[in-house]
Amino acid sequence: MADLQLRGINKSFGAVEVIRDINLDIGNGEFVVFVGPSGCGKSTLLRTISGLEEPSSGQVMIGGEDVTDYDPSERGVAMVFQSYALYPHMSVEQNLGFGLRMGGMPRDQVAERVAEAARILELTELLQRKPRQLSGGQRQRVAIGRAIVRQPKAFLFDEPLSNLDAELRVQMRIEIAKLHQQLGATMVYVTHDQVEAMTLADRIVVLRAGRIEQQGSPIELYDNPDNLFVAGFIGSPRMNFLDGVVEAVEGNVLKVSLTAFDGDLIPVTRRGSGGRAGERISVGIRPEHFADAASGGPVITANAQVVEQLGGVSFVYAVGKDGEAKITIQQKGHSQIPNGAAISVGIEPGAALAFDEAGQRI
């Protein structure tokens, strides 16, 4: 296994800049997830690490060695793609060992590595089956197995679960997390699904327009986003953003009135020295941080439009007094709020975040 370093990585396709001055250190054995919307450059960055794309400038270091000019086969990494790309006429056992056989590895060593990968991925009983006899999740495990048998310095995953249905995605997330625990391997994983990022990563790298917006542990990004983009991207359902005005500043606390919702002033603890009386800001409140109106926190009023009863939780979709500003409220268990009702809802103390007009955290 090995650590990875990216130094000043830029990548352009003609006049289009896709990756912009990326500097990143990935520790030995760390599980790092690149996440962001389509077109943000996350797959291009992964392909640059693998050698499938050549950077326009910058260095790729693997295990302390500059591999920028190395071919993919010389970098000691293994990549798992969205497509399984299994040979349909070969058995699972033959698919797993094909690359090793083509590389001239002795037959007994190939058999040993295939058997170990099959054991890790619980494929031993399936070794003689052809891909057409496997489920989607089993095929993806075979694709991962082809990477394991190579015993690479690092594993690179490019949206490997995108072709699976919702239930299989959950199962395979668990399988990949278990695999990381077993192997202790360096893994870099690309996804647009922030749930995958939150559940798998030691560290998340959020990308937008080819740049790193923020990086940190899943909970760090969830609790302390640096800007509106990260706050809205991490978390499901997404954070509510409500227009507000700073009415007063008391020490490190901003007292904010919400433009579209009647009720109490919202106290927001600021991170730095930003925020002044009269300033227009956005207040971020996650759906699960709304509370009962009698909980003791600030209270606002809204009009419920639709209530979704999901059993363990319920979601209330409501609007403000202008009928336009929308909020999503999460409640435990079964909601007692009828569709169309006027409601008063509390906000957990300390839960609100403030962002300036440029979208940066105050």
C-alpha contacts under 8 A as a table, 3 or more apart, distances in Angstrom:
res1	aa1	res2	aa2	distance
1	M	28	N	6.42
1	M	29	G	6.88
1	M	63	G	7.96
1	M	152	P	6.89
1	M	153	K	4.06
1	M	154	A	6.04
1	M	185	A	5.92
1	M	186	T	6.24
2	A	27	G	7.55
2	A	28	N	4.94
2	A	29	G	7.29
2	A	62	I	6.42
2	A	63	G	4.67
2	A	153	K	5.26
2	A	154	A	6.54
2	A	186	T	6.60
3	D	25	D	7.65
3	D	26	I	5.64
3	D	27	G	4.70
3	D	28	N	4.22
3	D	29	G	7.45
3	D	62	I	5.94
3	D	63	G	5.13
3	D	64	G	7.40
3	D	186	T	7.02
4	L	25	D	5.96
4	L	26	I	4.98
4	L	27	G	6.60
4	L	28	N	7.59
4	L	60	V	7.52
4	L	61	M	5.61
4	L	62	I	4.67
4	L	63	G	6.30
4	L	64	G	7.58
5	Q	23	N	7.54
5	Q	24	L	5.74
5	Q	25	D	4.57
5	Q	26	I	6.21
5	Q	60	V	6.05
5	Q	61	M	4.90
5	Q	62	I	6.56
5	Q	64	G	7.92
6	L	9	I	6.37
6	L	22	I	6.69
6	L	23	N	5.13
6	L	24	L	5.03
6	L	25	D	6.47
6	L	58	G	7.52
6	L	59	Q	5.93
6	L	60	V	4.97
6	L	61	M	6.34
7	R	21	D	7.84
7	R	22	I	6.55
7	R	23	N	4.75
7	R	24	L	6.83
7	R	58	G	5.49
7	R	59	Q	5.07
7	R	60	V	6.59
8	G	20	R	7.98
8	G	21	D	4.63
8	G	22	I	5.22
8	G	23	N	5.41
8	G	57	S	7.00
8	G	58	G	4.57
8	G	59	Q	6.70
9	I	19	I	6.94
9	I	20	R	6.67
9	I	21	D	5.03
9	I	22	I	4.85
9	I	23	N	6.76
9	I	55	P	6.35
9	I	56	S	7.49
9	I	57	S	5.72
9	I	58	G	4.29
9	I	59	Q	6.39
9	I	60	V	7.85
10	N	17	E	7.75
10	N	18	V	7.60
10	N	19	I	4.90
10	N	20	R	4.80
10	N	21	D	5.21
10	N	22	I	6.78
10	N	55	P	5.89
10	N	56	S	5.46
10	N	57	S	5.25
10	N	58	G	6.39
11	K	17	E	6.16
11	K	18	V	5.61
11	K	19	I	4.78
11	K	20	R	6.82
11	K	54	E	7.75
11	K	55	P	5.02
11	K	56	S	4.73
11	K	57	S	6.94
12	S	15	A	6.59
12	S	16	V	5.39
12	S	17	E	4.31
12	S	18	V	5.45
12	S	19	I	6.87
12	S	55	P	7.93
12	S	56	S	6.29
13	F	16	V	5.22
13	F	17	E	6.54
13	F	18	V	7.21
14	G	17	E	7.92
17	E	20	R	6.88
17	E	210	G	7.59
18	V	40	C	7.40
18	V	41	G	5.65
18	V	44	T	7.68
18	V	209	A	6.99
18	V	210	G	5.24
19	I	22	I	7.01
19	I	41	G	5.99
19	I	44	T	7.66
19	I	45	L	7.04
19	I	209	A	7.59
19	I	210	G	4.18
19	I	211	R	6.54
20	R	210	G	5.33
20	R	211	R	5.56
21	D	211	R	7.18
22	I	211	R	6.64
22	I	212	I	7.03
26	I	30	E	6.55
26	I	32	V	7.20
27	G	30	E	5.29
27	G	186	T	7.34
28	N	185	A	7.34
28	N	186	T	5.56
29	G	184	G	5.23
29	G	185	A	4.53
29	G	186	T	3.96
29	G	187	M	7.07
30	E	184	G	7.92
30	E	185	A	7.08
30	E	186	T	5.03
30	E	187	M	6.31
30	E	202	D	6.47
30	E	203	R	7.87
31	F	180	H	7.63
31	F	185	A	7.90
31	F	186	T	6.02
31	F	187	M	4.75
31	F	188	V	6.00
31	F	189	Y	7.59
31	F	200	L	7.50
31	F	201	A	5.39
31	F	202	D	5.19
31	F	203	R	6.63
32	V	187	M	6.28
32	V	188	V	4.95
32	V	189	Y	6.26
32	V	201	A	5.49
32	V	202	D	5.99
32	V	203	R	4.97
32	V	204	I	5.79
32	V	205	V	7.19
33	V	188	V	5.76
33	V	189	Y	4.62
33	V	190	V	5.72
33	V	191	T	7.31
33	V	197	A	5.88
33	V	200	L	7.75
33	V	201	A	5.68
33	V	203	R	6.49
33	V	204	I	4.92
33	V	205	V	6.06
34	F	42	K	5.93
34	F	188	V	7.40
34	F	189	Y	6.10
34	F	190	V	4.82
34	F	191	T	6.47
34	F	197	A	7.79
34	F	204	I	6.18
34	F	205	V	4.92
34	F	206	V	6.13
34	F	207	L	6.99
35	V	42	K	6.79
35	V	190	V	6.14
35	V	191	T	5.32
35	V	192	H	5.34
35	V	193	D	7.18
35	V	194	Q	6.75
35	V	197	A	6.82
35	V	204	I	7.06
35	V	205	V	6.22
35	V	206	V	5.10
35	V	207	L	6.16
36	G	40	C	6.10
36	G	42	K	7.11
36	G	191	T	7.37
36	G	192	H	5.37
36	G	194	Q	7.99
36	G	206	V	5.67
36	G	207	L	5.09
36	G	208	R	6.16
36	G	233	F	7.72
37	P	40	C	5.78
37	P	192	H	5.73
37	P	207	L	7.88
37	P	208	R	7.12
38	S	41	G	7.89
38	S	192	H	6.89
39	G	42	K	7.72
39	G	209	A	7.16
40	C	207	L	6.00
40	C	208	R	4.83
40	C	209	A	4.56
40	C	210	G	5.26
40	C	211	R	7.87
41	G	44	T	5.18
41	G	45	L	6.08
41	G	207	L	7.28
41	G	208	R	7.55
41	G	209	A	6.74
41	G	210	G	5.01
42	K	45	L	5.15
42	K	46	L	6.36
42	K	190	V	6.43
42	K	207	L	6.81
42	K	210	G	7.56
43	S	46	L	5.02
43	S	47	R	6.10
43	S	158	D	6.52
43	S	190	V	6.46
44	T	47	R	5.03
44	T	48	T	6.11
44	T	53	E	7.14
45	L	48	T	5.00
45	L	49	I	6.46
46	L	49	I	5.13
46	L	50	S	6.38
46	L	156	L	7.11
46	L	158	D	7.44
46	L	188	V	7.72
46	L	190	V	7.43
47	R	50	S	4.96
47	R	51	G	6.04
47	R	52	L	5.05
47	R	53	E	5.41
48	T	51	G	5.13
48	T	52	L	5.99
48	T	53	E	4.61
48	T	54	E	5.87
48	T	55	P	6.31
48	T	60	V	7.99
49	I	52	L	7.81
49	I	53	E	7.92
49	I	60	V	6.42
50	S	53	E	7.55
50	S	72	P	5.71
50	S	75	R	7.21
50	S	77	V	6.61
50	S	78	A	7.85
50	S	79	M	7.40
50	S	156	L	7.57
51	G	54	E	6.30
51	G	68	T	7.51
51	G	70	Y	7.05
51	G	71	D	5.97
51	G	72	P	4.61
51	G	75	R	7.68
52	L	72	P	6.36
54	E	68	T	7.60
54	E	69	D	7.97
55	P	58	G	6.55
55	P	59	Q	7.93
55	P	68	T	7.92
59	Q	66	D	6.77
59	Q	67	V	7.67
59	Q	68	T	5.55
60	V	66	D	5.93
60	V	67	V	5.76
60	V	68	T	4.97
61	M	64	G	5.66
61	M	65	E	5.20
61	M	66	D	4.49
61	M	67	V	5.71
61	M	68	T	7.15
62	I	65	E	5.33
62	I	66	D	6.64
62	I	67	V	6.64
62	I	75	R	7.50
63	G	153	K	8.00
66	D	69	D	7.92
67	V	70	Y	5.01
67	V	75	R	6.48
70	Y	73	S	7.99
70	Y	74	E	5.91
70	Y	75	R	6.45
71	D	74	E	5.35
71	D	75	R	6.81
72	P	75	R	5.53
72	P	76	G	7.80
72	P	77	V	7.65
73	S	76	G	6.67
73	S	77	V	7.74
76	G	152	P	5.18
76	G	153	K	5.37
76	G	154	A	7.17
77	V	152	P	4.95
77	V	153	K	5.47
77	V	154	A	4.92
77	V	155	F	5.91
77	V	156	L	7.15
78	A	147	A	5.23
78	A	148	I	7.89
78	A	150	R	7.25
78	A	152	P	5.84
78	A	153	K	7.95
78	A	154	A	6.52
78	A	155	F	5.10
78	A	156	L	6.07
79	M	147	A	6.64
79	M	155	F	5.95
79	M	156	L	4.56
79	M	157	F	5.79
79	M	158	D	7.49
80	V	84	Y	7.96
80	V	143	A	6.56
80	V	144	I	6.17
80	V	147	A	6.92
80	V	155	F	7.65
80	V	156	L	6.18
80	V	157	F	4.80
80	V	158	D	6.21
80	V	160	P	6.51
81	F	84	Y	6.63
81	F	157	F	6.17
81	F	158	D	5.00
81	F	159	E	6.65
81	F	160	P	5.45
82	Q	158	D	5.99
82	Q	159	E	5.27
82	Q	160	P	4.20
82	Q	161	L	6.53
82	Q	162	S	6.28
82	Q	163	N	6.89
83	S	160	P	7.30
83	S	163	N	7.59
84	Y	139	R	6.52
84	Y	140	Q	5.92
84	Y	143	A	5.61
85	A	143	A	7.60
86	L	95	N	6.64
86	L	131	P	6.92
86	L	139	R	7.81
86	L	143	A	7.18
87	Y	90	M	5.55
87	Y	95	N	6.49
87	Y	131	P	7.59
88	P	91	S	7.78
88	P	130	K	6.47
88	P	131	P	5.69
88	P	132	R	6.98
89	H	130	K	6.81
90	M	93	E	7.87
90	M	94	Q	5.60
90	M	95	N	6.00
90	M	130	K	6.08
90	M	131	P	7.73
91	S	94	Q	5.09
91	S	95	N	6.12
91	S	127	L	6.50
91	S	128	Q	5.24
91	S	129	R	5.22
91	S	130	K	4.49
91	S	131	P	6.97
92	V	95	N	5.07
92	V	96	L	6.13
92	V	126	L	6.81
92	V	127	L	4.74
92	V	128	Q	5.97
92	V	129	R	5.87
92	V	130	K	6.06
92	V	131	P	6.88
92	V	142	V	6.85
93	E	96	L	5.24
93	E	97	G	6.38
93	E	114	V	6.84
93	E	127	L	4.77
93	E	128	Q	6.35
94	Q	97	G	5.28
94	Q	98	F	5.74
95	N	98	F	5.30
95	N	142	V	7.74
95	N	146	R	7.28
96	L	99	G	7.50
96	L	114	V	6.12
96	L	142	V	6.82
96	L	143	A	7.86
96	L	145	G	6.25
96	L	146	R	4.79
96	L	149	V	7.22
97	G	100	L	5.37
97	G	101	R	6.15
97	G	110	V	6.02
97	G	111	A	7.46
97	G	114	V	6.12
97	G	146	R	7.13
97	G	149	V	7.44
98	F	101	R	5.18
98	F	102	M	6.21
99	G	102	M	5.16
99	G	103	G	6.25
99	G	146	R	7.77
100	L	103	G	5.01
100	L	104	G	6.58
100	L	105	M	5.64
100	L	110	V	6.36
100	L	149	V	7.89
100	L	150	R	7.28
101	R	104	G	5.21
101	R	105	M	5.51
101	R	106	P	7.47
101	R	107	R	7.35
101	R	110	V	6.98
102	M	105	M	7.59
105	M	109	Q	6.72
105	M	110	V	6.46
106	P	109	Q	5.49
106	P	110	V	6.38
107	R	110	V	5.13
107	R	111	A	6.23
108	D	111	A	5.10
108	D	112	E	6.21
109	Q	112	E	5.02
109	Q	113	R	6.24
110	V	113	R	5.29
110	V	114	V	6.09
111	A	114	V	5.15
111	A	115	A	6.04
112	E	115	A	5.23
112	E	116	E	6.28
113	R	116	E	5.13
113	R	117	A	6.19
113	R	149	V	5.40
114	V	117	A	5.19
114	V	118	A	6.05
114	V	145	G	7.95
114	V	149	V	6.19
115	A	118	A	5.09
115	A	119	R	6.16
115	A	124	T	7.19
116	E	119	R	5.07
116	E	120	I	6.29
116	E	149	V	7.98
117	A	120	I	5.16
117	A	121	L	6.17
117	A	145	G	5.61
117	A	148	I	6.17
117	A	149	V	6.14
118	A	121	L	5.22
118	A	122	E	5.62
118	A	123	L	4.51
118	A	124	T	5.02
118	A	127	L	7.72
118	A	145	G	7.04
119	R	122	E	5.06
119	R	123	L	6.31
119	R	124	T	5.89
120	I	123	L	7.84
120	I	179	L	7.57
121	L	141	R	6.49
121	L	145	G	7.14
121	L	175	E	7.94
121	L	179	L	7.94
122	E	125	E	7.59
123	L	126	L	5.17
123	L	127	L	6.33
123	L	138	Q	7.90
123	L	141	R	7.93
123	L	142	V	7.74
124	T	127	L	5.58
125	E	128	Q	7.83
126	L	129	R	5.44
129	R	133	Q	6.18
129	R	134	L	7.45
130	K	133	Q	5.54
130	K	134	L	7.17
131	P	134	L	5.31
131	P	139	R	6.55
134	L	137	G	7.96
134	L	138	Q	5.69
134	L	139	R	6.07
135	S	138	Q	5.15
135	S	139	R	6.23
136	G	139	R	5.15
136	G	140	Q	6.29
136	G	163	N	7.92
136	G	164	L	6.40
136	G	168	L	7.85
137	G	140	Q	5.13
137	G	141	R	6.30
137	G	164	L	7.11
137	G	168	L	6.16
137	G	172	M	6.78
138	Q	141	R	5.03
138	Q	142	V	6.35
139	R	142	V	5.06
139	R	143	A	6.34
140	Q	143	A	4.94
140	Q	144	I	6.26
140	Q	160	P	7.55
140	Q	161	L	7.93
141	R	144	I	5.00
141	R	145	G	6.00
142	V	145	G	4.78
142	V	146	R	6.35
143	A	146	R	5.31
143	A	147	A	6.93
144	I	147	A	5.20
144	I	148	I	6.39
145	G	148	I	4.87
145	G	149	V	6.25
146	R	149	V	5.56
146	R	150	R	7.01
147	A	150	R	5.59
147	A	151	Q	7.26
147	A	152	P	7.41
147	A	155	F	7.36
148	I	151	Q	5.43
148	I	152	P	7.18
152	P	155	F	6.76
153	K	185	A	7.62
153	K	186	T	7.13
154	A	185	A	6.45
154	A	186	T	4.84
154	A	187	M	5.72
154	A	188	V	7.67
155	F	185	A	7.33
155	F	186	T	6.28
155	F	187	M	4.73
155	F	188	V	6.31
156	L	187	M	5.92
156	L	188	V	4.93
156	L	189	Y	5.92
157	F	160	P	6.04
157	F	187	M	7.62
157	F	188	V	6.21
157	F	189	Y	4.55
157	F	190	V	6.02
158	D	189	Y	6.16
158	D	190	V	4.96
158	D	191	T	7.00
159	E	162	S	5.80
159	E	189	Y	7.22
159	E	190	V	5.33
159	E	191	T	4.95
159	E	192	H	7.76
160	P	163	N	7.55
161	L	164	L	5.55
161	L	169	R	5.91
161	L	172	M	7.40
162	S	169	R	7.95
164	L	168	L	5.82
164	L	169	R	5.76
165	D	168	L	5.44
165	D	169	R	6.10
166	A	169	R	5.13
166	A	170	V	6.54
167	E	170	V	5.34
167	E	171	Q	6.50
168	L	171	Q	4.97
168	L	172	M	6.01
169	R	172	M	5.14
169	R	173	R	6.07
170	V	173	R	5.19
170	V	174	I	6.51
171	Q	174	I	5.28
171	Q	175	E	6.35
172	M	175	E	4.75
172	M	176	I	6.07
173	R	176	I	5.22
173	R	177	A	6.15
173	R	196	E	7.07
173	R	199	T	7.79
173	R	200	L	7.07
174	I	177	A	5.11
174	I	178	K	6.13
175	E	178	K	5.13
175	E	179	L	6.09
176	I	179	L	4.89
176	I	180	H	6.25
176	I	200	L	7.93
177	A	180	H	5.22
177	A	181	Q	6.43
177	A	200	L	6.05
178	K	181	Q	5.07
178	K	182	Q	6.17
179	L	182	Q	5.08
179	L	183	L	6.04
180	H	183	L	5.33
180	H	184	G	5.37
180	H	185	A	5.97
180	H	187	M	7.68
181	Q	184	G	5.41
191	T	194	Q	7.42
191	T	196	E	7.21
191	T	197	A	7.11
193	D	196	E	5.49
193	D	197	A	6.58
194	Q	197	A	4.80
194	Q	198	M	6.04
194	Q	233	F	7.18
194	Q	234	I	6.03
194	Q	235	G	7.15
195	V	198	M	5.12
195	V	199	T	6.16
195	V	235	G	7.61
195	V	236	S	7.53
196	E	199	T	5.33
196	E	200	L	5.97
197	A	200	L	5.51
197	A	201	A	5.61
197	A	204	I	6.62
197	A	218	P	7.56
198	M	201	A	6.06
198	M	204	I	7.69
198	M	218	P	5.25
198	M	219	I	7.95
201	A	204	I	6.02
201	A	217	S	7.36
201	A	218	P	6.91
202	D	217	S	5.86
202	D	218	P	7.26
203	R	215	Q	6.86
203	R	216	G	5.15
203	R	217	S	4.40
203	R	218	P	6.37
204	I	215	Q	5.48
204	I	216	G	5.57
204	I	217	S	5.95
204	I	218	P	6.16
204	I	221	L	7.98
205	V	212	I	6.73
205	V	213	E	7.74
205	V	214	Q	6.18
205	V	215	Q	4.40
205	V	216	G	6.87
206	V	212	I	5.85
206	V	213	E	5.57
206	V	214	Q	5.47
206	V	215	Q	6.08
206	V	230	V	7.17
207	L	210	G	6.25
207	L	211	R	5.49
207	L	212	I	4.62
207	L	213	E	5.56
207	L	214	Q	7.53
208	R	211	R	5.45
208	R	212	I	6.51
208	R	213	E	6.39
212	I	215	Q	7.37
213	E	230	V	7.26
214	Q	221	L	7.74
214	Q	225	P	7.77
214	Q	226	D	6.96
214	Q	230	V	7.31
215	Q	221	L	7.27
216	G	220	E	5.92
216	G	221	L	6.02
217	S	220	E	5.08
217	S	221	L	6.31
218	P	221	L	5.37
218	P	222	Y	6.13
219	I	222	Y	4.85
219	I	223	D	5.93
220	E	223	D	5.35
220	E	224	N	5.64
220	E	225	P	7.52
221	L	224	N	5.28
221	L	225	P	5.01
221	L	230	V	7.46
221	L	231	A	7.72
221	L	234	I	7.20
222	Y	225	P	6.25
222	Y	231	A	7.03
222	Y	234	I	6.07
222	Y	235	G	6.68
225	P	228	L	7.55
225	P	230	V	5.67
225	P	231	A	5.19
225	P	361	R	7.40
226	D	230	V	6.76
226	D	231	A	7.45
226	D	360	Q	6.34
226	D	361	R	5.28
227	N	230	V	5.66
227	N	231	A	6.20
227	N	355	F	6.85
227	N	359	G	5.52
227	N	360	Q	4.38
227	N	361	R	5.01
228	L	231	A	5.02
228	L	232	G	5.95
228	L	355	F	6.79
228	L	359	G	5.10
228	L	360	Q	6.45
228	L	361	R	7.29
229	F	232	G	5.28
229	F	233	F	6.05
229	F	359	G	7.59
230	V	233	F	5.05
230	V	234	I	5.96
231	A	234	I	5.70
231	A	235	G	7.57
231	A	238	R	7.88
231	A	239	M	6.58
231	A	284	G	7.96
232	G	235	G	7.06
232	G	238	R	5.39
232	G	239	M	5.42
232	G	240	N	7.96
233	F	238	R	6.73
234	I	238	R	7.05
235	G	238	R	5.22
235	G	239	M	6.86
236	S	239	M	7.72
237	P	287	P	7.01
237	P	328	T	7.91
238	R	286	R	6.99
238	R	287	P	7.64
239	M	284	G	6.23
239	M	285	I	5.74
239	M	286	R	4.39
239	M	287	P	6.46
240	N	283	V	7.92
240	N	284	G	5.50
240	N	285	I	5.16
240	N	286	R	5.78
240	N	287	P	6.86
240	N	326	K	7.89
240	N	327	I	5.81
240	N	328	T	6.75
241	F	282	S	5.95
241	F	283	V	5.51
241	F	284	G	4.64
241	F	285	I	6.65
241	F	327	I	7.98
242	L	258	L	6.76
242	L	259	T	7.75
242	L	260	A	7.81
242	L	282	S	5.42
242	L	283	V	5.07
242	L	284	G	6.49
242	L	325	A	7.44
243	D	258	L	5.94
243	D	259	T	5.68
243	D	260	A	7.24
243	D	280	R	7.39
243	D	281	I	6.17
243	D	282	S	4.75
243	D	283	V	6.34
244	G	256	V	6.12
244	G	257	S	5.44
244	G	258	L	4.26
244	G	259	T	5.18
244	G	280	R	5.84
244	G	281	I	5.34
244	G	282	S	5.74
244	G	283	V	6.48
245	V	256	V	5.45
245	V	257	S	5.44
245	V	258	L	6.61
245	V	259	T	7.14
245	V	277	A	7.81
245	V	278	G	6.00
245	V	279	E	5.66
245	V	280	R	4.55
245	V	281	I	5.95
246	V	249	V	7.44
246	V	254	L	6.34
246	V	255	K	5.81
246	V	256	V	4.48
246	V	257	S	6.59
246	V	275	G	7.27
246	V	276	R	6.51
246	V	277	A	4.99
246	V	278	G	5.24
246	V	279	E	5.42
246	V	280	R	6.52
246	V	281	I	7.27
247	E	254	L	7.61
247	E	255	K	5.61
247	E	256	V	5.51
247	E	257	S	6.58
247	E	277	A	5.29
247	E	278	G	5.98
248	A	254	L	6.06
248	A	255	K	5.16
248	A	256	V	7.27
248	A	276	R	7.39
248	A	277	A	5.15
248	A	278	G	7.89
249	V	252	N	7.25
249	V	253	V	5.92
249	V	254	L	4.71
249	V	255	K	6.17
249	V	275	G	7.74
249	V	276	R	6.53
249	V	277	A	6.36
250	E	253	V	5.20
250	E	254	L	6.34
250	E	255	K	7.56
252	N	269	T	5.88
252	N	270	R	5.92
252	N	273	S	7.87
253	V	267	P	6.16
253	V	268	V	5.46
253	V	269	T	4.52
253	V	270	R	6.12
254	L	266	I	7.89
254	L	267	P	5.62
254	L	268	V	5.08
254	L	269	T	6.31
254	L	270	R	6.97
254	L	275	G	7.15
254	L	276	R	7.97
255	K	265	L	5.71
255	K	266	I	5.56
255	K	267	P	4.71
255	K	268	V	6.49
256	V	265	L	5.16
256	V	266	I	4.93
256	V	267	P	6.32
256	V	268	V	7.35
257	S	264	D	7.22
257	S	265	L	4.89
257	S	266	I	6.32
258	L	261	F	5.44
258	L	262	D	7.06
258	L	265	L	7.50
258	L	266	I	7.79
259	T	262	D	7.87
260	A	320	G	5.20
260	A	321	K	5.68
260	A	322	D	6.04
260	A	325	A	6.33
261	F	300	I	6.30
261	F	301	T	6.18
261	F	302	A	6.61
261	F	320	G	5.03
261	F	321	K	5.89
262	D	300	I	5.67
262	D	301	T	5.65
262	D	302	A	7.82
262	D	320	G	7.94
262	D	321	K	7.41
263	G	298	P	7.73
263	G	299	V	5.70
263	G	300	I	4.17
263	G	301	T	6.06
264	D	298	P	5.47
264	D	299	V	5.57
264	D	300	I	6.18
265	L	298	P	6.87
266	I	298	P	6.16
266	I	352	A	7.74
267	P	298	P	7.99
267	P	349	P	7.73
267	P	350	G	7.33
267	P	352	A	7.51
268	V	350	G	6.55
268	V	351	A	7.83
268	V	352	A	5.64
268	V	353	L	6.08
268	V	354	A	6.62
269	T	350	G	6.78
269	T	352	A	7.82
269	T	353	L	7.30
270	R	273	S	7.22
270	R	274	G	7.17
270	R	275	G	7.77
270	R	353	L	7.59
270	R	354	A	6.99
270	R	362	I	5.52
271	R	274	G	7.92
271	R	361	R	7.70
271	R	362	I	5.89
272	G	362	I	6.29
273	S	362	I	7.45
274	G	362	I	5.19
275	G	279	E	6.67
275	G	356	D	7.69
275	G	362	I	6.51
276	R	279	E	5.69
280	R	356	D	7.23
280	R	357	E	6.90
281	I	354	A	6.64
281	I	355	F	5.73
281	I	356	D	4.86
281	I	357	E	5.79
282	S	354	A	5.78
282	S	355	F	5.10
282	S	356	D	6.41
282	S	357	E	7.25
282	S	359	G	7.97
283	V	352	A	6.39
283	V	353	L	5.60
283	V	354	A	4.75
283	V	355	F	6.45
284	G	352	A	5.58
284	G	353	L	4.88
284	G	354	A	6.17
284	G	355	F	7.60
285	I	289	H	6.51
285	I	290	F	7.78
285	I	351	A	6.61
285	I	352	A	5.06
285	I	353	L	6.68
286	R	289	H	5.39
286	R	290	F	7.50
286	R	351	A	7.90
286	R	352	A	7.97
287	P	290	F	6.09
287	P	327	I	7.85
287	P	328	T	5.48
287	P	329	I	4.56
287	P	330	Q	4.97
288	E	291	A	7.86
288	E	329	I	6.60
288	E	330	Q	4.93
288	E	331	Q	6.95
289	H	330	Q	7.83
289	H	347	I	6.10
289	H	348	E	5.52
289	H	351	A	6.30
290	F	329	I	6.22
290	F	330	Q	7.03
290	F	345	V	6.64
290	F	346	G	5.60
290	F	347	I	4.54
290	F	348	E	5.99
291	A	295	S	6.56
291	A	331	Q	7.98
291	A	345	V	6.21
291	A	346	G	4.63
291	A	347	I	5.43
291	A	348	E	6.04
292	D	295	S	5.37
292	D	345	V	5.79
292	D	346	G	5.27
292	D	347	I	7.98
293	A	296	G	7.23
293	A	297	G	7.52
293	A	298	P	7.93
293	A	299	V	5.91
293	A	344	S	5.98
293	A	345	V	4.76
293	A	346	G	4.29
293	A	347	I	7.93
294	A	297	G	7.78
294	A	346	G	7.22
295	S	346	G	6.75
295	S	348	E	7.91
296	G	346	G	7.64
297	G	346	G	5.77
297	G	347	I	5.57
297	G	348	E	5.66
297	G	349	P	5.48
298	P	346	G	5.58
298	P	347	I	5.63
298	P	348	E	7.64
298	P	349	P	7.51
299	V	344	S	6.45
299	V	345	V	5.46
299	V	346	G	4.27
299	V	347	I	6.31
300	I	344	S	5.67
300	I	345	V	5.59
300	I	346	G	6.46
301	T	320	G	7.45
301	T	342	A	7.27
301	T	343	I	5.64
301	T	344	S	4.39
301	T	345	V	6.27
302	A	318	A	6.15
302	A	319	V	5.69
302	A	320	G	5.02
302	A	321	K	6.80
302	A	342	A	5.94
302	A	343	I	5.43
302	A	344	S	6.45
302	A	345	V	7.77
303	N	318	A	5.22
303	N	319	V	5.35
303	N	320	G	6.43
303	N	321	K	7.69
303	N	340	G	6.32
303	N	341	A	5.78
303	N	342	A	4.44
303	N	343	I	5.91
304	A	307	V	7.40
304	A	316	V	6.50
304	A	317	Y	5.91
304	A	318	A	4.09
304	A	319	V	6.57
304	A	337	I	7.72
304	A	338	P	7.61
304	A	339	N	5.85
304	A	340	G	4.94
304	A	341	A	5.26
304	A	342	A	6.20
304	A	343	I	6.80
305	Q	316	V	7.55
305	Q	317	Y	5.74
305	Q	318	A	5.23
305	Q	319	V	7.17
305	Q	339	N	5.36
305	Q	340	G	4.82
305	Q	341	A	7.43
306	V	316	V	6.05
306	V	317	Y	5.26
306	V	318	A	7.09
306	V	339	N	5.22
306	V	340	G	7.10
307	V	314	S	7.06
307	V	315	F	5.77
307	V	316	V	4.51
307	V	317	Y	6.24
307	V	335	S	7.65
307	V	337	I	7.31
307	V	338	P	7.14
307	V	339	N	6.01
308	E	314	S	5.49
308	E	315	F	5.07
308	E	316	V	6.39
309	Q	313	V	6.82
309	Q	314	S	4.65
309	Q	315	F	6.77
309	Q	334	H	6.28
309	Q	335	S	6.89
310	L	313	V	5.47
310	L	314	S	5.45
310	L	315	F	7.88
310	L	333	G	7.99
310	L	334	H	7.79
311	G	314	S	6.89
311	G	333	G	5.87
311	G	334	H	6.25
312	G	332	K	6.35
312	G	333	G	4.62
312	G	334	H	7.18
313	V	330	Q	6.90
313	V	331	Q	5.68
313	V	332	K	4.56
313	V	333	G	4.55
313	V	334	H	6.51
314	S	330	Q	5.82
314	S	331	Q	5.14
314	S	332	K	6.30
314	S	333	G	6.25
314	S	334	H	5.99
314	S	335	S	5.82
315	F	328	T	6.60
315	F	329	I	5.58
315	F	330	Q	4.70
315	F	331	Q	6.29
315	F	335	S	7.93
316	V	328	T	5.77
316	V	329	I	4.98
316	V	330	Q	6.44
316	V	331	Q	7.76
316	V	337	I	7.95
317	Y	326	K	7.17
317	Y	327	I	5.98
317	Y	328	T	4.77
317	Y	329	I	6.44
318	A	326	K	5.76
318	A	327	I	5.36
318	A	328	T	6.43
318	A	329	I	7.73
319	V	322	D	7.62
319	V	323	G	5.42
319	V	324	E	6.20
319	V	325	A	5.39
319	V	326	K	4.47
319	V	327	I	6.14
320	G	323	G	5.42
320	G	324	E	6.61
320	G	325	A	5.34
320	G	326	K	6.54
321	K	324	E	7.86
321	K	325	A	7.95
322	D	325	A	6.75
323	G	326	K	7.91
331	Q	334	H	7.51
331	Q	335	S	6.53
332	K	335	S	7.52
337	I	341	A	6.80
337	I	343	I	7.97
338	P	341	A	5.71
347	I	351	A	7.23
347	I	352	A	7.90
348	E	351	A	5.54
348	E	352	A	7.95
349	P	352	A	7.67
353	L	361	R	7.61
353	L	362	I	7.95
354	A	361	R	5.95
354	A	362	I	5.50
355	F	358	A	7.71
355	F	359	G	5.40
355	F	360	Q	5.20
355	F	361	R	4.36
355	F	362	I	5.28
356	D	359	G	5.27
356	D	360	Q	5.51
356	D	361	R	6.45
356	D	362	I	6.25
357	E	360	Q	7.49
